[in-house]
Amino acid sequence: MRVASALGLACLLLFAVAASAQQLKLAPVDEGASDPNWPRFKARLVEALAKRDQQFVLGIVDRRIRNMSGTDGEAEFKKLWELQSADGPLWTELAKLLFLGSVYVKRDAKTQELCAPYVYYRWPRDNAGNASGAVIARETLLKAQPAANAVTLASLSYDLVAVADWEVADQNKESTQKWVKLKSGATEGYVPEEHVRSPLEYRACFASSGTRWRMTALEVGE
């Protein structure tokens, strides 16, 4: 009986180790940090976005910029993003992705771009399982309910997860916090929405010539 119990315990431990090993991770990376000109440019762009500085933004847009509509060019960019509106999505969406890591992408034999965030470009295309999002924070708490004071089920760091609902309201009606309902391994719970990102969300690419950077793409989706 003791032998059987020991064998049963060993099997359970092996199963737990195997399940843990199968939990895929997507580690953050910021290759742009190696270029001293990039952090300076990024800081200036973030400042311009906070000030709704249309002139600065249009000054860095490449005339052939790739847009999410599939139509390239500066005119299409201006039409899509409604820069004249202080509440336009560009001011927050572009700033948000700039705070995440960047990677260098070879566009063609002659062109290299720095693209952010890293999630889309480092997504494991051939072995992501049923994952649809990546935790972009270290040791974010997986909660049993969409509330900060809910029971903590686990701690996640850069895990690839299956997302069931991208926007869940906080249980506290007075809170503006939004949550993402997800499944990590066999555990289902909630994390703050700013701690999870889909590879299909907005992404931007930049190219430099000397110390001058220009934005060559602001896309979304595949």
N, CA and C atoms as a LAMMPS dump frame, in Angstrom:
ITEM: TIMESTEP
0
ITEM: NUMBER OF ATOMS
666
ITEM: BOX BOUNDS ff ff ff
-5.0000000000000000e+02 5.0000000000000000e+02
-5.0000000000000000e+02 5.0000000000000000e+02
-5.0000000000000000e+02 5.0000000000000000e+02
ITEM: ATOMS id mol type element x y z
1 1 1 N 0.824 -1.199 0
2 1 2 C 0 0 0
3 1 3 C 0.861 1.253 0
4 2 1 N 1.96 1.183 0.837
5 2 2 C 2.844 2.338 0.884
6 2 3 C 3.558 2.541 -0.446
7 3 1 N 3.916 1.422 -1.11
8 3 2 C 4.577 1.501 -2.412
9 3 3 C 3.643 2.137 -3.433
10 4 1 N 2.398 1.684 -3.409
11 4 2 C 1.403 2.226 -4.344
12 4 3 C 1.201 3.717 -4.106
13 5 1 N 1.145 4.121 -2.834
14 5 2 C 0.966 5.542 -2.52
15 5 3 C 2.153 6.366 -2.997
16 6 1 N 3.349 5.797 -2.789
17 6 2 C 4.557 6.494 -3.216
18 6 3 C 4.589 6.654 -4.721
19 7 1 N 4.176 5.584 -5.426
20 7 2 C 4.139 5.66 -6.883
21 7 3 C 3.121 6.691 -7.354
22 8 1 N 1.97 6.703 -6.662
23 8 2 C 0.94 7.67 -7.024
24 8 3 C 1.404 9.094 -6.821
25 9 1 N 2.105 9.335 -5.713
26 9 2 C 2.63 10.667 -5.436
27 9 3 C 3.673 11.066 -6.461
28 10 1 N 4.521 10.109 -6.838
29 10 2 C 5.555 10.382 -7.838
30 10 3 C 4.928 10.766 -9.173
31 11 1 N 3.864 10.054 -9.542
32 11 2 C 3.18 10.351 -10.811
33 11 3 C 2.582 11.761 -10.786
34 12 1 N 1.978 12.123 -9.64
35 12 2 C 1.402 13.453 -9.525
36 12 3 C 2.469 14.533 -9.636
37 13 1 N 3.631 14.287 -9.014
38 13 2 C 4.722 15.25 -9.087
39 13 3 C 5.239 15.388 -10.509
40 14 1 N 5.371 14.255 -11.206
41 14 2 C 5.832 14.288 -12.595
42 14 3 C 4.851 15.041 -13.472
43 15 1 N 3.556 14.835 -13.229
44 15 2 C 2.524 15.529 -13.998
45 15 3 C 2.603 17.035 -13.763
46 16 1 N 2.805 17.43 -12.491
47 16 2 C 2.896 18.855 -12.167
48 16 3 C 4.102 19.495 -12.822
49 17 1 N 5.244 18.77 -12.808
50 17 2 C 6.454 19.293 -13.447
51 17 3 C 6.256 19.437 -14.943
52 18 1 N 5.613 18.426 -15.57
53 18 2 C 5.367 18.466 -17.014
54 18 3 C 4.448 19.623 -17.371
55 19 1 N 3.397 19.817 -16.567
56 19 2 C 2.46 20.916 -16.838
57 19 3 C 3.151 22.257 -16.705
58 20 1 N 4.026 22.372 -15.684
59 20 2 C 4.76 23.618 -15.498
60 20 3 C 5.691 23.893 -16.659
61 21 1 N 6.336 22.822 -17.155
62 21 2 C 7.292 22.983 -18.25
63 21 3 C 6.605 23.416 -19.531
64 22 1 N 5.314 23.05 -19.663
65 22 2 C 4.586 23.383 -20.879
66 22 3 C 4.105 24.834 -20.896
67 23 1 N 4.165 25.523 -19.763
68 23 2 C 3.724 26.905 -19.715
69 23 3 C 4.732 27.787 -20.434
70 24 1 N 4.336 28.296 -21.595
71 24 2 C 5.252 29.063 -22.428
72 24 3 C 5.419 30.489 -21.908
73 25 1 N 6.601 31.03 -22.118
74 25 2 C 6.921 32.39 -21.69
75 25 3 C 7.314 33.219 -22.91
76 26 1 N 7.151 34.532 -22.792
77 26 2 C 7.621 35.463 -23.814
78 26 3 C 8.368 36.575 -23.084
79 27 1 N 9.672 36.39 -22.959
80 27 2 C 10.491 37.326 -22.189
81 27 3 C 10.56 38.681 -22.882
82 28 1 N 10.528 39.765 -22.122
83 28 2 C 10.614 41.104 -22.716
84 28 3 C 12 41.358 -23.29
85 29 1 N 12.059 42.219 -24.287
86 29 2 C 13.334 42.585 -24.904
87 29 3 C 13.235 44.03 -25.373
88 30 1 N 14.344 44.749 -25.322
89 30 2 C 14.358 46.134 -25.8
90 30 3 C 15.679 46.39 -26.516
91 31 1 N 15.721 46.006 -27.778
92 31 2 C 16.954 46.147 -28.553
93 31 3 C 17.278 47.604 -28.863
94 32 1 N 16.276 48.465 -28.87
95 32 2 C 16.518 49.871 -29.163
96 32 3 C 17.361 50.562 -28.106
97 33 1 N 17.397 49.997 -26.906
98 33 2 C 18.161 50.611 -25.824
99 33 3 C 19.652 50.661 -26.13
100 34 1 N 20.105 49.834 -27.082
101 34 2 C 21.531 49.809 -27.426
102 34 3 C 21.937 50.997 -28.304
103 35 1 N 20.954 51.716 -28.851
104 35 2 C 21.232 52.888 -29.679
105 35 3 C 20.981 54.141 -28.854
106 36 1 N 22.017 54.916 -28.538
107 36 2 C 21.826 56.095 -27.674
108 36 3 C 20.852 57.12 -28.232
109 37 1 N 20.659 57.136 -29.547
110 37 2 C 19.743 58.094 -30.155
111 37 3 C 18.278 57.714 -29.953
112 38 1 N 17.992 56.422 -29.819
113 38 2 C 16.611 55.971 -29.698
114 38 3 C 15.961 56.418 -28.385
115 39 1 N 16.573 56.194 -27.221
116 39 2 C 15.921 56.656 -25.98
117 39 3 C 15.654 58.153 -25.977
118 40 1 N 16.547 58.941 -26.558
119 40 2 C 16.329 60.387 -26.611
120 40 3 C 15.145 60.728 -27.505
121 41 1 N 15.105 60.093 -28.665
122 41 2 C 13.98 60.333 -29.579
123 41 3 C 12.672 59.869 -28.948
124 42 1 N 12.692 58.703 -28.341
125 42 2 C 11.467 58.165 -27.736
126 42 3 C 10.949 59.084 -26.641
127 43 1 N 11.851 59.613 -25.815
128 43 2 C 11.433 60.525 -24.749
129 43 3 C 10.796 61.791 -25.336
130 44 1 N 11.379 62.288 -26.428
131 44 2 C 10.82 63.494 -27.07
132 44 3 C 9.454 63.196 -27.682
133 45 1 N 9.295 62.02 -28.263
134 45 2 C 8.012 61.647 -28.856
135 45 3 C 6.947 61.457 -27.784
136 46 1 N 7.293 60.811 -26.691
137 46 2 C 6.343 60.622 -25.594
138 46 3 C 5.89 61.979 -25.056
139 47 1 N 6.82 62.918 -24.947
140 47 2 C 6.482 64.269 -24.491
141 47 3 C 5.529 64.948 -25.477
142 48 1 N 5.804 64.802 -26.774
143 48 2 C 4.947 65.407 -27.796
144 48 3 C 3.546 64.803 -27.763
145 49 1 N 3.448 63.505 -27.525
146 49 2 C 2.141 62.856 -27.45
147 49 3 C 1.353 63.372 -26.25
148 50 1 N 2.038 63.556 -25.133
149 50 2 C 1.37 64.06 -23.931
150 50 3 C 0.846 65.478 -24.154
151 51 1 N 1.563 66.261 -24.958
152 51 2 C 1.163 67.644 -25.23
153 51 3 C 0.239 67.777 -26.442
154 52 1 N -0.08 66.64 -27.076
155 52 2 C -0.904 66.637 -28.298
156 52 3 C -0.264 67.519 -29.372
157 53 1 N 1.048 67.379 -29.53
158 53 2 C 1.823 68.197 -30.45
159 53 3 C 1.736 67.62 -31.87
160 54 1 N 0.739 68.091 -32.624
161 54 2 C 0.52 67.589 -33.983
162 54 3 C 1.726 67.855 -34.887
163 55 1 N 2.315 69.006 -34.747
164 55 2 C 3.423 69.394 -35.621
165 55 3 C 4.598 68.44 -35.47
166 56 1 N 4.932 68.102 -34.245
167 56 2 C 6.054 67.187 -34.039
168 56 3 C 5.742 65.807 -34.615
169 57 1 N 4.542 65.305 -34.321
170 57 2 C 4.17 63.959 -34.795
171 57 3 C 4.194 63.893 -36.32
172 58 1 N 3.587 64.861 -36.969
173 58 2 C 3.584 64.853 -38.432
174 58 3 C 4.988 65.04 -38.996
175 59 1 N 5.847 65.687 -38.222
176 59 2 C 7.22 65.89 -38.665
177 59 3 C 8.058 64.624 -38.682
178 60 1 N 7.616 63.583 -37.947
179 60 2 C 8.371 62.324 -37.933
180 60 3 C 7.696 61.229 -38.762
181 61 1 N 6.51 61.519 -39.292
182 61 2 C 5.791 60.508 -40.083
183 61 3 C 6.42 60.388 -41.473
184 62 1 N 6.797 59.191 -41.834
185 62 2 C 7.343 58.945 -43.176
186 62 3 C 6.236 59.162 -44.209
187 63 1 N 6.571 59.749 -45.334
188 63 2 C 5.535 60.065 -46.337
189 63 3 C 4.91 58.801 -46.921
190 64 1 N 5.577 57.65 -46.76
191 64 2 C 5.025 56.374 -47.249
192 64 3 C 4.655 55.448 -46.097
193 65 1 N 4.312 56.015 -44.958
194 65 2 C 4.025 55.22 -43.774
195 65 3 C 2.987 54.135 -44.045
196 66 1 N 3.219 52.952 -43.485
197 66 2 C 2.262 51.846 -43.619
198 66 3 C 1.176 52.006 -42.549
199 67 1 N -0.074 52.057 -43.021
200 67 2 C -1.207 52.291 -42.126
201 67 3 C -2.025 51.034 -41.908
202 68 1 N -2.819 51.034 -40.841
203 68 2 C -3.632 49.865 -40.502
204 68 3 C -4.74 49.617 -41.518
205 69 1 N -5.069 50.605 -42.328
206 69 2 C -6.121 50.441 -43.332
207 69 3 C -5.641 49.686 -44.564
208 70 1 N -4.319 49.561 -44.698
209 70 2 C -3.76 48.931 -45.891
210 70 3 C -3.385 49.948 -46.957
211 71 1 N -3.781 51.204 -46.768
212 71 2 C -3.416 52.278 -47.682
213 71 3 C -2.245 53.057 -47.083
214 72 1 N -1.156 53.116 -47.809
215 72 2 C 0.036 53.78 -47.301
216 72 3 C -0.025 55.291 -47.511
217 73 1 N 0.779 56.023 -46.724
218 73 2 C 0.934 57.444 -46.968
219 73 3 C 0.509 58.335 -45.821
220 74 1 N 1.073 59.533 -45.822
221 74 2 C 0.823 60.505 -44.758
222 74 3 C -0.625 60.999 -44.756
223 75 1 N -1.202 61.198 -45.921
224 75 2 C -2.591 61.687 -45.99
225 75 3 C -3.546 60.694 -45.324
226 76 1 N -3.346 59.417 -45.587
227 76 2 C -4.182 58.379 -44.977
228 76 3 C -3.961 58.341 -43.465
229 77 1 N -2.734 58.498 -43.043
230 77 2 C -2.412 58.521 -41.614
231 77 3 C -3.191 59.629 -40.906
232 78 1 N -3.181 60.826 -41.472
233 78 2 C -3.884 61.958 -40.857
234 78 3 C -5.391 61.715 -40.81
235 79 1 N -5.926 61.1 -41.847
236 79 2 C -7.364 60.829 -41.884
237 79 3 C -7.756 59.793 -40.832
238 80 1 N -6.928 58.764 -40.684
239 80 2 C -7.237 57.682 -39.757
240 80 3 C -7.171 58.117 -38.3
241 81 1 N -6.18 58.934 -37.974
242 81 2 C -5.892 59.206 -36.569
243 81 3 C -6.475 60.514 -36.038
244 82 1 N -7.071 61.344 -36.86
245 82 2 C -7.781 62.543 -36.396
246 82 3 C -6.95 63.336 -35.38
247 83 1 N -5.795 63.79 -35.836
248 83 2 C -4.868 64.478 -34.938
249 83 3 C -5.43 65.765 -34.357
250 84 1 N -6.44 66.319 -34.997
251 84 2 C -7.014 67.568 -34.501
252 84 3 C -7.798 67.353 -33.21
253 85 1 N -8.114 66.103 -32.889
254 85 2 C -8.881 65.809 -31.675
255 85 3 C -7.945 65.465 -30.517
256 86 1 N -8.091 66.189 -29.411
257 86 2 C -7.263 65.925 -28.226
258 86 3 C -7.582 64.574 -27.61
259 87 1 N -8.766 64.028 -27.941
260 87 2 C -9.173 62.726 -27.408
261 87 3 C -8.936 61.602 -28.41
262 88 1 N -8.256 61.902 -29.518
263 88 2 C -7.988 60.884 -30.526
264 88 3 C -7.144 59.741 -29.972
265 89 1 N -7.334 58.543 -30.508
266 89 2 C -6.637 57.363 -29.974
267 89 3 C -5.125 57.38 -30.156
268 90 1 N -4.62 58.123 -31.131
269 90 2 C -3.173 58.13 -31.366
270 90 3 C -2.388 58.523 -30.124
271 91 1 N -2.857 59.543 -29.419
272 91 2 C -2.104 60.115 -28.305
273 91 3 C -1.867 59.107 -27.194
274 92 1 N -2.813 58.216 -26.981
275 92 2 C -2.648 57.22 -25.915
276 92 3 C -2.094 55.899 -26.436
277 93 1 N -2.557 55.466 -27.608
278 93 2 C -2.137 54.152 -28.114
279 93 3 C -0.658 54.132 -28.484
280 94 1 N -0.174 55.176 -29.136
281 94 2 C 1.232 55.209 -29.515
282 94 3 C 2.121 55.332 -28.281
283 95 1 N 1.71 56.161 -27.339
284 95 2 C 2.488 56.308 -26.105
285 95 3 C 2.561 54.983 -25.345
286 96 1 N 1.458 54.266 -25.32
287 96 2 C 1.393 53.008 -24.584
288 96 3 C 2.401 51.989 -25.113
289 97 1 N 2.465 51.829 -26.422
290 97 2 C 3.352 50.808 -26.978
291 97 3 C 4.823 51.212 -26.895
292 98 1 N 5.089 52.521 -26.842
293 98 2 C 6.474 52.984 -26.745
294 98 3 C 7.11 52.614 -25.411
295 99 1 N 6.287 52.393 -24.396
296 99 2 C 6.822 52.024 -23.091
297 99 3 C 7.169 50.54 -23.007
298 100 1 N 6.824 49.788 -24.039
299 100 2 C 7.185 48.368 -24.095
300 100 3 C 8.457 48.216 -24.914
301 101 1 N 9.05 47.041 -24.886
302 101 2 C 10.321 46.819 -25.56
303 101 3 C 10.216 46.83 -27.081
304 102 1 N 11.362 47.001 -27.719
305 102 2 C 11.437 47.08 -29.179
306 102 3 C 12.415 46.044 -29.726
307 103 1 N 12.236 45.705 -30.999
308 103 2 C 13.136 44.759 -31.666
309 103 3 C 13.462 45.281 -33.059
310 104 1 N 14.646 44.935 -33.532
311 104 2 C 15.024 45.279 -34.897
312 104 3 C 14.432 44.253 -35.859
313 105 1 N 13.854 44.756 -36.945
314 105 2 C 13.208 43.905 -37.946
315 105 3 C 13.791 44.237 -39.313
316 106 1 N 14.212 43.21 -40.027
317 106 2 C 14.749 43.396 -41.372
318 106 3 C 13.586 43.478 -42.341
319 107 1 N 13.356 44.672 -42.887
320 107 2 C 12.237 44.856 -43.805
321 107 3 C 12.563 44.309 -45.187
322 108 1 N 13.785 44.568 -45.66
323 108 2 C 14.282 44.014 -46.916
324 108 3 C 15.806 44.039 -46.841
325 109 1 N 16.451 43.771 -47.947
326 109 2 C 17.913 43.673 -47.947
327 109 3 C 18.582 44.973 -47.518
328 110 1 N 17.901 46.102 -47.729
329 110 2 C 18.521 47.394 -47.439
330 110 3 C 17.918 48.115 -46.234
331 111 1 N 16.76 47.654 -45.77
332 111 2 C 16.031 48.4 -44.751
333 111 3 C 15.881 47.631 -43.452
334 112 1 N 16.304 48.26 -42.364
335 112 2 C 16.094 47.715 -41.025
336 112 3 C 15.278 48.706 -40.216
337 113 1 N 14.248 48.206 -39.528
338 113 2 C 13.387 49.063 -38.723
339 113 3 C 13.445 48.629 -37.263
340 114 1 N 13.172 49.566 -36.389
341 114 2 C 13.023 49.27 -34.973
342 114 3 C 11.535 49.303 -34.666
343 115 1 N 10.996 48.18 -34.225
344 115 2 C 9.548 48.046 -34.075
345 115 3 C 9.167 47.741 -32.626
346 116 1 N 8.058 48.317 -32.21
347 116 2 C 7.559 48.123 -30.851
348 116 3 C 6.04 47.926 -30.891
349 117 1 N 5.501 47.136 -29.961
350 117 2 C 6.232 46.42 -28.937
351 117 3 C 6.767 45.079 -29.433
352 118 1 N 7.568 44.449 -28.613
353 118 2 C 8.214 43.185 -28.982
354 118 3 C 7.236 42.027 -29.147
355 119 1 N 6.038 42.13 -28.561
356 119 2 C 5.113 40.991 -28.468
357 119 3 C 4.813 40.383 -29.835
358 120 1 N 4.433 41.2 -30.798
359 120 2 C 4.086 40.691 -32.135
360 120 3 C 5.294 40.037 -32.816
361 121 1 N 6.451 40.67 -32.691
362 121 2 C 7.627 40.249 -33.454
363 121 3 C 8.341 39.049 -32.828
364 122 1 N 8.125 38.798 -31.551
365 122 2 C 8.736 37.652 -30.886
366 122 3 C 7.718 36.556 -30.547
367 123 1 N 6.514 36.713 -31.03
368 123 2 C 5.469 35.719 -30.747
369 123 3 C 5.873 34.385 -31.365
370 124 1 N 5.789 33.273 -30.615
371 124 2 C 6.172 31.96 -31.15
372 124 3 C 5.12 31.424 -32.121
373 125 1 N 5.254 31.761 -33.385
374 125 2 C 4.229 31.454 -34.394
375 125 3 C 3.914 29.96 -34.489
376 126 1 N 4.918 29.112 -34.329
377 126 2 C 4.722 27.682 -34.555
378 126 3 C 4.41 26.907 -33.288
379 127 1 N 4.517 27.548 -32.114
380 127 2 C 4.326 26.786 -30.884
381 127 3 C 3.764 27.658 -29.777
382 128 1 N 2.668 28.343 -30.066
383 128 2 C 2.036 29.194 -29.058
384 128 3 C 0.869 28.489 -28.38
385 129 1 N 0.598 27.229 -28.771
386 129 2 C -0.527 26.502 -28.2
387 129 3 C -1.821 27.248 -28.459
388 130 1 N -2.654 27.388 -27.422
389 130 2 C -3.912 28.14 -27.583
390 130 3 C -3.787 29.548 -27.013
391 131 1 N -2.551 30.008 -26.85
392 131 2 C -2.325 31.339 -26.275
393 131 3 C -2.806 32.433 -27.217
394 132 1 N -3.411 33.472 -26.649
395 132 2 C -3.854 34.622 -27.443
396 132 3 C -3.386 35.939 -26.847
397 133 1 N -2.641 35.862 -25.743
398 133 2 C -2.119 37.061 -25.111
399 133 3 C -0.837 36.755 -24.363
400 134 1 N -0.081 37.809 -24.066
401 134 2 C 1.164 37.669 -23.323
402 134 3 C 1.122 38.574 -22.099
403 135 1 N 1.455 38.017 -20.952
404 135 2 C 1.611 38.839 -19.751
405 135 3 C 2.892 39.647 -19.923
406 136 1 N 2.817 40.956 -19.817
407 136 2 C 3.971 41.825 -20.081
408 136 3 C 4.538 42.407 -18.792
409 137 1 N 4.149 41.836 -17.67
410 137 2 C 4.618 42.3 -16.367
411 137 3 C 5.273 41.155 -15.599
412 138 1 N 6.097 41.524 -14.642
413 138 2 C 6.748 40.544 -13.78
414 138 3 C 5.947 40.408 -12.49
415 139 1 N 5.59 39.185 -12.169
416 139 2 C 4.884 38.853 -10.928
417 139 3 C 3.572 39.629 -10.779
418 140 1 N 2.776 39.608 -11.845
419 140 2 C 1.421 40.149 -11.72
420 140 3 C 0.547 39.086 -11.077
421 141 1 N -0.402 39.502 -10.26
422 141 2 C -1.205 38.563 -9.487
423 141 3 C -2.463 38.152 -10.244
424 142 1 N -2.662 36.859 -10.349
425 142 2 C -3.863 36.307 -10.968
426 142 3 C -4.934 36.189 -9.897
427 143 1 N -6.016 36.944 -10.057
428 143 2 C -7.057 37.025 -9.037
429 143 3 C -8.25 36.135 -9.38
430 144 1 N -8.913 35.632 -8.332
431 144 2 C -10.081 34.767 -8.532
432 144 3 C -11.271 35.549 -9.065
433 145 1 N -11.31 36.84 -8.79
434 145 2 C -12.381 37.72 -9.243
435 145 3 C -11.755 39.025 -9.746
436 146 1 N -12.477 39.803 -10.565
437 146 2 C -11.932 41.066 -11.063
438 146 3 C -11.965 42.155 -9.997
439 147 1 N -11.088 42.018 -9.023
440 147 2 C -11.02 42.966 -7.913
441 147 3 C -9.655 42.841 -7.248
442 148 1 N -9.087 43.97 -6.858
443 148 2 C -7.754 43.97 -6.253
444 148 3 C -7.716 43.196 -4.943
445 149 1 N -8.828 43.165 -4.206
446 149 2 C -8.852 42.482 -2.92
447 149 3 C -9.336 41.03 -3.022
448 150 1 N -9.481 40.518 -4.233
449 150 2 C -9.906 39.125 -4.422
450 150 3 C -8.766 38.169 -4.071
451 151 1 N -9.11 36.913 -3.895
452 151 2 C -8.12 35.882 -3.579
453 151 3 C -7.111 35.773 -4.718
454 152 1 N -5.832 35.679 -4.375
455 152 2 C -4.771 35.497 -5.366
456 152 3 C -4.59 34.017 -5.661
457 153 1 N -4.664 33.659 -6.934
458 153 2 C -4.537 32.257 -7.343
459 153 3 C -3.12 31.89 -7.752
460 154 1 N -2.404 32.855 -8.308
461 154 2 C -1.051 32.576 -8.796
462 154 3 C -0.35 33.897 -9.1
463 155 1 N 0.936 33.805 -9.355
464 155 2 C 1.726 34.954 -9.792
465 155 3 C 2.281 34.645 -11.167
466 156 1 N 2.069 35.545 -12.125
467 156 2 C 2.487 35.298 -13.499
468 156 3 C 3.574 36.291 -13.907
469 157 1 N 4.55 35.797 -14.66
470 157 2 C 5.629 36.645 -15.178
471 157 3 C 5.893 36.287 -16.629
472 158 1 N 5.451 37.126 -17.534
473 158 2 C 5.721 36.988 -18.963
474 158 3 C 5.173 35.679 -19.548
475 159 1 N 4.077 35.194 -18.991
476 159 2 C 3.458 33.965 -19.49
477 159 3 C 2.631 34.228 -20.741
478 160 1 N 2.599 33.242 -21.627
479 160 2 C 1.628 33.25 -22.716
480 160 3 C 0.357 32.615 -22.182
481 161 1 N -0.775 33.264 -22.421
482 161 2 C -2.025 32.845 -21.804
483 161 3 C -3.16 32.809 -22.824
484 162 1 N -4.172 32.031 -22.493
485 162 2 C -5.394 31.999 -23.305
486 162 3 C -6.367 33.008 -22.709
487 163 1 N -6.795 33.964 -23.51
488 163 2 C -7.681 35.025 -23.025
489 163 3 C -9.132 34.683 -23.342
490 164 1 N -9.972 34.737 -22.302
491 164 2 C -11.397 34.462 -22.463
492 164 3 C -12.192 35.746 -22.665
493 165 1 N -11.744 36.85 -22.045
494 165 2 C -12.449 38.13 -22.162
495 165 3 C -11.423 39.248 -21.961
496 166 1 N -11.32 40.143 -22.956
497 166 2 C -10.304 41.187 -22.912
498 166 3 C -10.694 42.383 -22.054
499 167 1 N -11.951 42.54 -21.725
500 167 2 C -12.354 43.716 -20.938
501 167 3 C -13.474 43.356 -19.986
502 168 1 N -13.107 43.232 -18.707
503 168 2 C -14.062 42.915 -17.651
504 168 3 C -14.048 44.059 -16.646
505 169 1 N -15.22 44.542 -16.286
506 169 2 C -15.316 45.642 -15.328
507 169 3 C -14.944 45.17 -13.926
508 170 1 N -14.416 46.079 -13.14
509 170 2 C -14.089 45.772 -11.751
510 170 3 C -15.377 45.518 -10.961
511 171 1 N -15.269 44.63 -9.977
512 171 2 C -16.442 44.353 -9.145
513 171 3 C -16.891 45.589 -8.368
514 172 1 N -15.944 46.454 -8.07
515 172 2 C -16.273 47.712 -7.404
516 172 3 C -16.777 48.692 -8.461
517 173 1 N -18.017 49.037 -8.409
518 173 2 C -18.639 49.892 -9.422
519 173 3 C -17.966 51.252 -9.537
520 174 1 N -17.312 51.696 -8.466
521 174 2 C -16.68 53.008 -8.466
522 174 3 C -15.262 52.963 -9.037
523 175 1 N -14.73 51.779 -9.278
524 175 2 C -13.372 51.645 -9.793
525 175 3 C -13.37 51.671 -11.32
526 176 1 N -12.392 52.343 -11.893
527 176 2 C -12.25 52.386 -13.349
528 176 3 C -11.314 51.297 -13.87
529 177 1 N -10.754 50.506 -12.967
530 177 2 C -9.838 49.437 -13.371
531 177 3 C -10.565 48.415 -14.246
532 178 1 N -9.934 48.05 -15.349
533 178 2 C -10.439 46.984 -16.206
534 178 3 C -9.56 45.755 -16.036
535 179 1 N -10.151 44.589 -16.245
536 179 2 C -9.459 43.318 -16.049
537 179 3 C -9.544 42.465 -17.302
538 180 1 N -8.608 41.546 -17.424
539 180 2 C -8.631 40.555 -18.493
540 180 3 C -8.84 39.185 -17.849
541 181 1 N -9.833 38.462 -18.358
542 181 2 C -10.075 37.111 -17.865
543 181 3 C -9.248 36.147 -18.711
544 182 1 N -8.425 35.348 -18.056
545 182 2 C -7.527 34.478 -18.809
546 182 3 C -7.36 33.13 -18.13
547 183 1 N -6.713 32.246 -18.863
548 183 2 C -6.409 30.922 -18.338
549 183 3 C -4.925 30.675 -18.496
550 184 1 N -4.273 30.357 -17.382
551 184 2 C -2.851 30.029 -17.386
552 184 3 C -2.696 28.602 -16.889
553 185 1 N -2.295 27.713 -17.786
554 185 2 C -2.283 26.3 -17.425
555 185 3 C -3.71 25.85 -17.18
556 186 1 N -3.959 25.321 -15.974
557 186 2 C -5.311 24.873 -15.632
558 186 3 C -6.037 25.896 -14.765
559 187 1 N -5.415 27.03 -14.528
560 187 2 C -5.972 28.033 -13.621
561 187 3 C -6.574 29.204 -14.386
562 188 1 N -7.802 29.545 -14.026
563 188 2 C -8.505 30.65 -14.673
564 188 3 C -8.695 31.784 -13.675
565 189 1 N -8.437 33.014 -14.12
566 189 2 C -8.589 34.141 -13.215
567 189 3 C -8.474 35.459 -13.957
568 190 1 N -8.154 36.531 -13.217
569 190 2 C -8.17 37.887 -13.769
570 190 3 C -6.874 38.631 -13.418
571 191 1 N -6.387 39.4 -14.39
572 191 2 C -5.255 40.292 -14.142
573 191 3 C -5.613 41.671 -14.704
574 192 1 N -4.979 42.744 -14.218
575 192 2 C -5.258 44.079 -14.765
576 192 3 C -4.992 44.123 -16.268
577 193 1 N -5.853 44.822 -17.011
578 193 2 C -5.754 44.805 -18.465
579 193 3 C -4.424 45.343 -18.982
580 194 1 N -3.796 46.254 -18.233
581 194 2 C -2.526 46.818 -18.692
582 194 3 C -1.364 45.837 -18.56
583 195 1 N -1.612 44.669 -17.963
584 195 2 C -0.552 43.672 -17.786
585 195 3 C -0.588 42.566 -18.837
586 196 1 N -1.526 42.661 -19.772
587 196 2 C -1.649 41.639 -20.82
588 196 3 C -1.756 42.334 -22.172
589 197 1 N -1.107 41.765 -23.174
590 197 2 C -1.175 42.364 -24.513
591 197 3 C -1.333 41.277 -25.565
592 198 1 N -2.171 41.56 -26.54
593 198 2 C -2.34 40.676 -27.684
594 198 3 C -1.285 40.997 -28.735
595 199 1 N -0.805 40.001 -29.476
596 199 2 C 0.129 40.293 -30.564
597 199 3 C -0.536 41.066 -31.701
598 200 1 N -1.866 41.138 -31.688
599 200 2 C -2.592 41.8 -32.772
600 200 3 C -2.948 43.254 -32.455
601 201 1 N -2.495 43.755 -31.306
602 201 2 C -2.741 45.161 -30.977
603 201 3 C -1.799 46.071 -31.768
604 202 1 N -1.969 47.373 -31.582
605 202 2 C -1.172 48.349 -32.328
606 202 3 C 0.329 48.111 -32.174
607 203 1 N 1.045 48.342 -33.264
608 203 2 C 2.507 48.276 -33.254
609 203 3 C 3.034 49.34 -34.206
610 204 1 N 4.208 49.859 -33.896
611 204 2 C 4.807 50.92 -34.693
612 204 3 C 6.233 50.564 -35.055
613 205 1 N 6.668 51.031 -36.217
614 205 2 C 8.048 50.824 -36.657
615 205 3 C 8.687 52.165 -36.991
616 206 1 N 9.989 52.223 -36.751
617 206 2 C 10.749 53.443 -36.98
618 206 3 C 12.048 53.104 -37.704
619 207 1 N 12.52 54.03 -38.505
620 207 2 C 13.802 53.869 -39.199
621 207 3 C 14.612 55.136 -38.97
622 208 1 N 15.919 54.979 -38.924
623 208 2 C 16.77 56.14 -38.666
624 208 3 C 17.75 56.362 -39.805
625 209 1 N 18.071 57.612 -39.979
626 209 2 C 19.145 57.99 -40.897
627 209 3 C 20.022 58.947 -40.112
628 210 1 N 21.126 58.432 -39.613
629 210 2 C 21.953 59.219 -38.708
630 210 3 C 21.264 59.351 -37.369
631 211 1 N 21.02 60.569 -36.924
632 211 2 C 20.352 60.803 -35.635
633 211 3 C 18.867 61.087 -35.803
634 212 1 N 18.373 61.105 -37.027
635 212 2 C 16.974 61.451 -37.282
636 212 3 C 16.135 60.185 -37.456
637 213 1 N 15.048 60.097 -36.682
638 213 2 C 14.142 58.956 -36.769
639 213 3 C 12.848 59.376 -37.465
640 214 1 N 12.267 58.446 -38.198
641 214 2 C 10.953 58.673 -38.792
642 214 3 C 10.094 57.427 -38.543
643 215 1 N 8.796 57.63 -38.404
644 215 2 C 7.875 56.525 -38.156
645 215 3 C 7.422 55.96 -39.494
646 216 1 N 7.729 54.705 -39.736
647 216 2 C 7.461 54.076 -41.035
648 216 3 C 6.222 53.192 -41.032
649 217 1 N 5.676 52.915 -39.853
650 217 2 C 4.454 52.087 -39.803
651 217 3 C 3.736 52.307 -38.488
652 218 1 N 2.414 52.282 -38.538
653 218 2 C 1.56 52.215 -37.345
654 218 3 C 0.394 51.324 -37.739
655 219 1 N 0.523 50.046 -37.358
656 219 2 C -0.372 49.015 -37.876
657 219 3 C -1.083 48.287 -36.724
658 220 1 N -1.986 47.39 -37.107
659 220 2 C -2.699 46.572 -36.15
660 220 3 C -3.105 45.284 -36.854
661 221 1 N -3.27 44.201 -36.082
662 221 2 C -3.684 42.929 -36.671
663 221 3 C -2.514 42.146 -37.213
664 222 1 N -2.815 41.183 -38.103
665 222 2 C -1.781 40.314 -38.683
666 222 3 C -0.833 41.094 -39.571
